[in-house]
């Protein structure tokens, strides 16, 4: 019996041991990484400058270090070995400080017989002398003035003659630059540094206690707000912008000059400070901006020299994928190719109906999931979390309101077009108006998809993959675009829809895991997550202000009316999925399915951005200050997630991009084939049309790859904003043609053509003069097309053809009002 009891006891221990082992494994997977910095410094020394005169300022001017004392200047020569004395400009006002960003510099000049700053001049250095190009004099002298330059705007902060703090700004690229005087920060303390980042200005001011400093932020919208305390005392003038969302400072624990200083970053989004390892200069007398870093001047031991050191922030090396990650990615890609190959072998290749609309046999639920997949591209997976990380949930309002627009689309618009058995949605415009209108609208749609969507959707995941794996952006674009071309060209619309279905599961699973992983790793769990997010207003959703320069609720209502209700009919990528369903009723149900997924899906992607904000506020050292904001989620994936899960998330990034890319490739190929090839070629056969569509799928994919590679050459602050802007400029005009065709009986082809042309032209004017927020471009363009197109139609005869089945009204003759 004892033996039996022992055996039973041992057996009972096995499940317990397994649970313990599984628990330890789970703990190992989910425990956050060690709090070590992801950024490193590369430091060094510059040649000493032989001078007993105390240095006032140092800067990099025209690519070379420059040192100034009272009335004297030196520049390091091109060899980097010798300091060369430069002649001071005759009659120039005394120097009172320098504004520099590591490439350009401006000299602050003092007023006569006063240390206050009264002027500013562009600072240049020739071979033997300094050159000053004075700007407009300051509207008032400023005491203790410091400044910064960003986006062609000079910002100078100081104390006016009345003892009040002032902020002065000037557009350096304006034809007649003029200073704008703004109220200063509360407390009226003398600034120790000024940093400008885009349209935001940061000013540090010594705390009255004398042990630390306070940091204030100014924006045009909110004015001045305090962003916390500096963890020490700044070296005066040491603040410089770094990357897209960081400022770099030298901070020391005491006020004495001999105390070593730490090189620290201030994250302008999370307001968190992080120390960069490796640099701790002491005895610093002047600081200037260096390439992605700083350089400084120090007292020499003999008092006859000035020594110089520098430190530059280096990008961390990509954290390469491990074996389990590669297995997950390879299985995913093989699965996508397998689906394309399955439909290639199964389907007959001589039917345009099979290739373009899946033989009109797709279940409504699969079409609905595919609609969501096409609508949640890499922009959703990467750019939206980055937008939520940077701001809040304000843009999510669009998703919530869009559901009501989709309800209208499901009831009125989709069944109308589905009854016409279209392959290209622009065939409607030919039937309702004229073949020329159809071709014009189709051409603009093709240009919109290639210019504002394919390039961005390919580039964003390539940026993520390059960040995570170390594979270059170029190769990432080529590989991802190549795989998508293969399975889309082989399988047609059926491959597109069923790969979309798999891809939604992959990308949503990875996204939800990332959110759970972050919350699990917080010491306070969900409580800490919610308290931090709410305190920083990161879940702020609704803005009811009437400001046309912001993304407000009223703007989204306006936008949804035009972007969803009135543009859905012209969206070939989305409409092609509904046209692939079995009946009018099934087509409507696919839209209901799409709407049901949109709200929870939107919350997931915005929640990722909020979760990253909380994580990086707690662990600021885990950010790479040189990476763009759009790379925040890829950085998190690479640096924080465990093996295998990283591969799943990368597969999700692939899925987000490829689901939309495949739809765009198939849809644009459909437009080229149906609207142009079949219309211009005499007696095209089904087999030739399908073959041509396959070739166009490949061609469209290659063009998208080329545009994505071109986009990678530019430094874009937010690709999410760029995609919205381009879509509004290129895609709004012809969307109004559907509204005129479906909701009016009086519109005719000459009037619609005038409306399209005028709307595009006037929207470009609004863009050129920056009259409204880019989110409004699409709505403005559609509205202009509707109003101008309808009014222009009144100058031409009413349509003589029957409009039966072409409008939302009961079937009546075209001449009826």
N, C-alpha and C positions, 0 to 999 in steps of 0.2 A: 504493500500500500504506500509505503513511504516513497518507493521508487516511482509509483504511479503519480503520487502527489508532486514529486519533484519534476517529473516529466511534464505534468500539466502546468505546474508553476512556470517551468521554463518556456513552455509553449505560450503561456499567457504573456510572458515578457517580450515575445517576438513582436507582436503588434505595437507594444509600447516602445520598443527600441526603434521600430520603423518610424513611428510617429516622431520620436526624438530626432532621428536622422533627417527626416523630411523637414522638421522644424528648423534644424540647424542649417540645412540646405537653403530653405526659404529665407532664413535670416541672413545667410551669406549673400543671397541674391539681392535682398531688399535693403540691406544696411547702406546708408549713404557713404559716399567716398570720403577719404580723409580731406580735411580742409587745407589743401595745399594749392598754391597759386598756379594757374594755368599759363600765366604770362612770365616770360623771363626777360632779363636785361642784358644788353651787351654794352659794356662800358670801356672807357679808355681815357687817355690824356692827350691834350694838345700842347704844342710848344709853349713855353713860358714867355711872357712879355716883359721885357726889361723896361721898367718905369717905376718911379717912386711916387708918381701922382696917383691918388686914389681913383679907382674906376667908378664911374657913375652907372653905366649901363653896358650890356652886351647884347648882341643880336646876330642873326644870320641875314645878310643882305646880299641879294643876287647870288645866293649859293655859297657865300664865303662868310666866316665868322668876323664880326666887327666889334671893336671895343672902344668906348668913349670915356673920356674924362672931361673936366672943364676946359673947353676950348681945344682939345686934342682928340685925334682919332687914329686908330690903327686897324688894318685889315690883314687877315691871314692870307698869304699868297696862294696861288693855284696849286703849288706843290704840297701845301700843308706843312711847311717846315719853318717859315719865317714870317714875322709880323712886319708889315710895311706901314710907315707913317703916311697919313693922308692929310692934305691941306684942308683946313676948316674954311668954309665959304665966307668970303669977305662980307661983313655987315650982317651976318646971320645972327638971329637972336640966340641967347644962351639956351642950351639943352636942358630940359626939365624931365625927360623920360623918353622911353621908346615903347612903341606898340609893334609887336612882331608876331608872326605865326609860323616861323621857321622858313618862310620863303620870301615874304614881303615885310617891309618895315616902314613905320612912320615916326617922325621925330616930334615930340611935344616940346614946344618952345615957350620960354617964360616971358612974362610981361616986363616992360622996362622998369628997372628998379624994384622988382618984386619977384618972389619965387613962384607966384601963381602962374598957372598955365593959361596962355592967351591965344595960342595958335598951334597949328599942326601942319606938317609938311611931309610929303612923300620922300623917303630917304633912299638915295641911290649911291653907289660907290663906283667911281671910275678907277683907272690905274693909279692916279696920283692925288685925287681929291674927292671930297664928299660933294654930292649934288642934292639940293633941296628943291622940291616943287611944292610951294605953299598952297594950301587949300583955303577955303573961306575962313576968316578969323572966327573964333568962338564967340557966341553971343554974349558971354560973360566970362570973366576970369574964374578959374577953379583952383582951389587950394587942395593939395594932395591928390592931384588928378592921376588916374590910371585908365588904360583903355584896352580895347580888343577889336579885332577885325574879323568879320565872318559874312559870307554871302554878299560881298561888295558893300557892306555897311560898317562904318566906323562907330563904335560906341565908346564914349568917354564919360567916366564917372568922377565926381569930386564935390567939393563943398563950395557953394557960392559965397559972394560977399555978405549975404544976409545970414550966413551960418547954416543954411539949409542944403541938404543933399540934392544933387542934380544929376540927371542922366541926359547926355547930349548924343544925338545920332545924326549921321550924314551918309547919304548914298553916294559912294565914290564914283559910280559909273553914270550918274545923272548928268544931263547936259549942263545944267546950272545947279551944282550941289548947294544945298542949304541945310543948316543945322536945325534939328527939331529938338526943342527943349521939353523934357519930361520930368515929372516929380521924382525925387530920389527915395531911397529906402528909409524906413522908420529909424529913428535914433540919431540920424545925422552924423554917424561916425565916419572917420576918414578911411577910405577903402585901402585895403592891403593888396587886393588883386581884382582883376576884372577878366572874365572869360565869356566869350560869345559863342553860342552854338546854334546855328540856323537863326531863328528869330527870337531866341531866348538869351538873356544876359544874366550871368551869375556874378555877384559882388560879395567879397568877404570883408567883414568889418570887425576890428578887435572888440571883444566883449568888455564891458566896463570892469569886470573882475580882473582883467589883465592876464588871465591864465589861458584863455582860449579865444576863439573867434566864432562869429556867427556867419552863416552863409545865407544870402538872400537871392531869390530868383525873380526876374522880371519877364513877363510876357505881355504882349499887347492886349490880350483878352482879359487876363486876371490881374494885371498889375504886379505889385510886389507881394511875395509870400516867403516866409522863412522856411529853409530846408535843413534846419538842424545846426549842430555845432561842428566845428572843425576839431578833429582829435589832436589838438596841440596848437602851436603858433606857426603861421605860414611865414616862409621867407618872402618878404615883400616883392611883389611882381612876379612870383613864380608860377602863377596859374596859366595854363595853356590848354586849348582844346585838343582832344585826342580821339581819333576815330569818329564815329557818328554820334556817340552818346556818352562820352567820358571827358573829364577834365583831369589834368595832371598837375600835381602840386608837390613842392618840397615842404615838409612839415617837421618841426622839431618840438621836443617836449618842453623846452624852456625858451625864454626870450633871448638868452645870451648867444652871441654869434658863434662861439666855440662849441656849442652843443651840436652833435651830429644830427643831420636832417634825414628823414625817411622820404623816399619817393613814393607818393600815394596817388591812387586814382579815386575820383569821385564819380560814381555812376549817376548820370543826370536823370535817369528814369526811376531807379529804386532809391536814390539819395543815400546810397551806402558807400562807405569808404573801405578801401583795400590797400594793404601795403605791398609794394613790389619788392621782391627779394634782391639783395645784391648791392644796392647803392646807399651809402650813408656819409655824404661829404660833410666836413666840419669847416668852420671859419669862412663860410661863403659870403661874399660881398656883392655879387651881382649874378643874376640868372637870366638866361635867354632860351628861346625855343629851339629845339634841335629836331631833326627828322624823327618823328614818332617818339620824342623824348625831350631832354633838356641838356644844356651845358651850363657850366657855372665857373665863376672866377673866385679864387681863394687867395688869402694873404700868404706870402712866402715867409719862410723863417727869417731871412735877412732883411725883409722890408723893401728890397729893391726890385722885386719881381712880382708879377701876378701869375699864379698857376691856374691852369684850366683843366677841368675834367668834363666828361659827358657820359650819358647813359641813354640808350635807345631801347624802347620796348620791342621785343621780338614776338612774332606770332608763334604760338606753340605748334609743334609738329602734329600732324593728324594722328589720332589714335586709331591705329589700323584695326580692321575687322579680324575677328578670330574665327576659328574653323566652323563653329556652330552657326555663326552669322552667315558665313558663305553658303553653308548648306541650306539655310532657310531661303536665302535670296535665289540660289540656283533652282531650288524646287519651285519657287514662285514663278520665275521666268520660264522654266520648262513647262509649267502648267499653262501659262498664257499661250506659248507657242503650240502646245498640244491642243488647246481648244481651237485655235485657228486652223491647224492641220486637220482636225476632226471634221470641221465643216467644209474644208477644201476638198477632202476625199468623199464626203457624203453628198454634198450638193452638186447639182449640175451647173456647169459654168457658162451656160448659154441663156440665162434668164436674168434680165435687169431687175425684175421684181425680187428675186432671191437675193441678189447682191445689194440692192439699195434699201429695200424695206423688209427683208427677211421673209419674203413670200407672204407677208401680212398674216403671220401665224404666231406672233409672239404673245404670250399671256400678259394680261394687264399688270400683274404684280411684278413680273420681270421687267417690263417696260418702265414701270414706276421707279424701281430701284435703279435702273440704268439712267433714268432722268436725273436722279439724285447724284449718281456717280459722275455724270457729265457736268453737273452744276457745282460739284465740289472737287475742283482740280487741285493742282499743287499750290495754287493761290490760297485755297482754303487750308491746306495742310501746313503751309509754311508762312505765308504772308499774313493770314488772319491771326494765328497765334502771336506773330511778331507785332501786329497792330494792337492786339489786346494787351500784350506785354507793355507796349509803349504808352497806350492811352487807357481805354476802358471798353465797356461793352456797347458803346453807343451805336456802332455800326450793326450790331445784332438786331436793332430795331427794324432794320430793313427786312430781315428774315421773318420776323413776327408779322409784320404788315403784309409781306408778300404772300402769305398763306391765303389771306382774303382775296388778293388778286388772282391767285391760282383757282380759287373756287369759281370766280367768274369765267376764267378761261375754260375750266372743265365743263361748265354748263353751256356756254354760248359759242366760244371760238373753235375749240378743238373738234367738236362734232361736225361743225359746218365744213371745215377743211377736210376732215376724214371722209365725209360723204363724196368728195370730189375725186377720191382715189389718186391723189397726187404722189409723185416722188420728189419733185422739187416744189417747195412751198411757193416759189416765185411763178409757177405756172398759173397760180391764181391771178397774179397781176396782169398776165397776158389775157386771160379770159375776161377779166373785169375791165381792163384798160387797153393796153397795146403791147405788142411784142417788144417794142423799144423800152418801155417801162420795166418789163420783166428783166431784160438783159442788163439795164442800168442798175437795178436793185440787186440783181444777182452778183454783178461785178463788185459793187460796193460791199456786199456781204463777204465775198471771198477776200477782199482786201482787209476787211475788219478782222476776220478770223486769223488771217496770216499775220497782220500787223500788230493787233492788240491782244491776241490770245495765244497763238501757238508759240511765239517766241518767248513770252513770259512764262508760259506753262512748262516749256522745256528748260528754260534757264534756271528757274527756282529750284527744282529738284536736283539739277546738276550742281548748283551751288551747295546744296545740302550734302550731296554725295561726295563732292570734293572736300568739304569740311570734315566729313566723317572718315572717309577711306583714304584720302590722299590722292585719289585719281583726279587728274586735272579736269577742270570744267569742260574743256574741249572734248575730251574723251567721254566724259559722262553724258554730254549732250548727244554725241554720236552713237554711243551704245544704247541709250534709252530710246532715242528716236528710231534707231535701226530695228530694235525688237518690236516696237509698235508698228512700224511699217510692215514687217513680215507678217504678223498675225492678222493685221487689218486687211492687207491686200489678199491674203489667202482666204479668210473666212467671211468677209463682207459684214453686213449688218448683224447677222446672227452671232458671229464671233464677237462683235463689238458689245452686244447686249449681254451675252453670257459671261464674257470676261469682266464686264462691269459688275455683274452680280457678285462674282468672287472677290473682286477688288474692293467693293464696299465692306465686305466682311473683314478683309485683311486690314484695311486702313483704319476702320473704326475700332477694331480690336486693339491695334497698336496705340491709338490715341487714348483710349480709355485706360489702358495699362499705364501710360506715361503719367496721367493725372493721379491715379491711385498710388503710383510709386513715389511721387513728390509728397503727397499728403502723408503717406506712411512714414516717410523719412523725417518729417517735422516732429520735434519733441512734443509739441502740444497737439499734434494730429489735426483733426478737422477744426477744432476750436481755434488753434493758432492760425490755421489757414483762413478761416472766415474773419477773424478779428483783424488780421493784417490787411486782407483784401478790402474789408469794409472801411477801415480807418483811412486807407489811401484812395477810397472811392473807385476802386478798380472794377466794381460790378455796376457802376452807374450806367443806366440803360437808356433813360428817356431824357431828351433835351427839348423842352417846349418853347425855347426862345424863338423869336422871329428874326433870326440873323441868317441872311442868305449866304454868308461866307462860311457857315458851319453846317455840319451834318445833324440836322434837327429832326424831330418827329414830323413836323410839317413838310420838311424837305423830303423825308422818306415816303410820306403819304403821296406827295406829288410825284416822287420818283417811281413808286410802285405802280401808280396809275399808268405811267408811260413805259417804265422798264419791264413790267410784267404783263399787264393787261394789253397794252398796245404794241409791245414788241415781241411777245411770244409768237404771234403768227409768222413773223419773219425770221425767227431763230431756227434755221435749218437743222442745227445740231440737236436741238430738243424736239422739234416737231417731227423729225424723221423717226424718232422712237415711237411717238404716238401713232404715226402713220403706219407703223409696222404691226399694230395690233389687229385683232380679228374683226372688230366691228366698231361702229360709232360709240356704242355703249362702253366697250372695252377701252377705247381711246380716252373717254372721259374718266373712267376709273383709274387709268394710269396716272392721271394728273392728281387725283385724290390721294393715291399712294405716295406720290412725290411730296405732296403737301404734308402728309402725316409724318414723313421722315425728316423734313426740313428743320422743324423746330428743335427736336432733341439733338439732331446732328449739329446744328448751329451752336447750341450750348456747349457741346463737347469741344469744338475747335476754339471757341472763345475762352473756355475754362482752361485749356492748355496754356494760353498766354497769361492768364491770371495766376495759375499755379507756378509758372516759371518766374513771375514777378516775386512771389512770396519766397520761392527757393533762393533766387539770387539776391534778395534783400538780406536773407539769413547767411548766405554763402557768397558774398561779393567777390571773393578771391577766385571763385570758380568761373568767372567770366573772362573772356579774352577781349581786352579793350579795343583791339584793332579790327575785330570782325564787325561787319555791318549788322544793323538791327535785324534784317531779314534772316540772318544766320543764327539767331538766338536758339531756336528749336533744334536745328541741326547740331549746334554745339552741345546742347544738353544731351541729345541722343548719343553723341560720340563720347562724351566725357563722363556721363553719369549712369547710363543704363547698363544692366548686366549682359553678359554674353548670351546670344540667342535672341534676346528681346531687341537688341540693337538691330540685328538682322531683320526681325519682324517689322520694326518701325521703318527701316529702309525699304523693305518690300511695300509697306504702306505708302511711302513717298512715291515709289515707282507706280503703285496702284493709282494714287491720286492723280498723277500726271498722265499715265497711260490711258486711263478711262476717258479723260477729256480729249487727249490727243487722238485716240483712235476714232472717237466720234467726229472730231473736226476733219481728220483725214478722209473718212468715208463720206461725210456730208459735203465737203468742198469738192471731192471727186464727183459726187452726185451732181452738184450744181454745174460743174464744168461739162460733164457728159450730157445731162438732160437739157440744160438751158442753152448750151453753146454747140456741142458736138452734134447732138440729134437735130438741132434747129438749122445748122449750117451745112451739114453733110447730107448729100442726097442719098436716100434709101439706105439708111444705116440698118444693119442686121443686129439682132439681139446679141449674138456671139461677139461681133465686132465692138458693140457698145460696152459689153462687160470687159472685154480685153482693154479697151481704151480707159475704162474706169479704173482697172487695176494699175495701168501705167500712171494714171493721174494720182492715184493714192500714193504711189512711190514718189512721184514728182512733188506733190504737196508736202510729203514728209521731209524730203530733202531741202525744200525751200524753208520749211520751219526750222530745220537744223541750222541752216545758214544764217537765218535771222537771229536765232538764239545765240549763236557764236558772235554775231555782231553786237548784240545787246550786252554780252559779257565784257565788252571793252569799255563800257561806261560805268561810272560810279553813281548808281541810282539810290536815292535815300529810301524810297518805299515803292517797290514794284506793284504793290496792291493799288496805290494811288495812280500810278502810271497806267495800269491796265484799265482802270475806270475812266481816266481822262481820254485815252485813245479810243475806247469803245464809244464814248459820247461824241467825239469829234468825227469819227468815221461811220458810225452805225446808226445815228439817229434819224437822218433825213429820210431814208427809204422806209423806215418803220411807220412813219406817218401815212404813207401811201396805203397801207393795209387799213388803217383807221378810216381814211376817206372812202376806201372801197367797201368795207364791211358795215360801216355805220352811217353812210350817207348814200343817197341815190343820185345826187346832183353832180358829184365829182366826175371829171372826165380826164382823159389822158393828157391834153395840153396843160391843164391846170395843175395836175399832179406833178408833171415834169418841172414846171416852174416852181412848185412848192419844194420839191426835193433840192433843186439847185440853190434856191434862196436860203433854205434852212441850213445847208452846209456852210454857205458863205457867211451868214450872220453868226453862226455858232463859232466859226473861226475868229470872228471879230471879238466875241465875248471871251474867247480863250486868250487872244493876243493882249487884250487890255485887262485880263484877270478880273472880270466884273463880278463873278460869282464863284462859289465852290465848285471844283470839277465834277462833283457828284450830280450837279444840275445840268451839265452839258447835254446829256442824252435827252432829258425831259424837255429842255429848251428847244433842241433841234426838232423833236417830234412835234411839239406844239407849234413851232413856226411853220413846219411843213403842212400841218392840218389847217391852220388859219390862212396862210398864204395860198396853199393849194386850193382850198374851197373858194376863197374870194376870186382867185384867178379863173377857176372853172366857170364862174358866173359870166365871164366875158366870152365863153365859147358855148356852142350848142350842147344841150343835155344829151346823155348817152341814148342812142337810138336802139341798141341791142337789148335783148331781154336780160334782166338781172335776176332771173329765177335761180334761187339757191346760192346766190353770191353775196347776199346781205343778211343781217340778222332779223330783218323785217319779214313779214309774211310775203309770199311770192306775189309780186305785182309787176306791171310793165315798167320799163326803165324810165318812161316819161312822167310817171306819177311822182308827186312831191311827198 
